[in-house]
Amino acid sequence: MDYIIDHISKSKTKRPGVAISPGFITIHNTANPKSTARNERNWLSNPNNKASASWHICIDEKEAIEAIPLNEKAYHTGTAAGNAQSIGIELCESGNQAKVWKNAIALVANLLYERAWTVKNLKTHKNWSGKNCPRLILPVWAQFVGEVDSLLYELKNPAKTPANAPQAETAVSDFAKDAIEWAKAQNVSDGSRLKENCTREEVLTMIYRAMKEEK
């Protein structure tokens, strides 16, 4: 994904040039199923656009465009408090939504990481003003936050390079041998990666398989 900085000119209704010290990231959807990030950026500077509305970053399946510096106010939450305290990110509703989702997860996780923030610093447009936004993300907000949190954890705990990494412990612990053999026999696990961390997906899959076998 390309990250493009293409700031709009300062103006009363889009980029007032007011400095802020944001403490949150606010997630939006564009509410336009045909518009790309570039379309949204061009609309901000279109003289026919008279609305007092703007955002910091818009993201689609190919790129993210920063239209307003992240330390300046944008008009995106419908509240003075939200505009003064948060970075507004618009997720496009056009194109491959799986890619938009993946790009958004990566962008948001990196923004949190750079600021030493956690997912507690994430908000929706609805949190500020009650608007049904981000309309595509709200029904799966917990999943969105969970995936951001998982990637943020990886960013905070990078894998060590092979040259510096200690030799992996491969021997099966005595206390776990019976459980591992049972798990393999019941098709709950294949017995690989025994010393590695599990993702939430893997944990839930193993629980699901175990419960199926008990029935």
Secondary structure, DSSP 8 states (H G I E B T S, - for coil): -EEEE------SSS----B----EEEEEE-S-TT--HHHHHHHHT-TT---S---SEEE-SSEEEE-S-TTB----SSSHHHHHHEEEEEE--SS-HHHHHHHHHHHHHHHHHHTT--GGGEEEHHHHH----STTTGGGHHHHHHHHHHHHHHHHS----TTT------S--GGGHHHHHHHHHTTS--S-STTS---HHHHHHHHHHHHHHH-
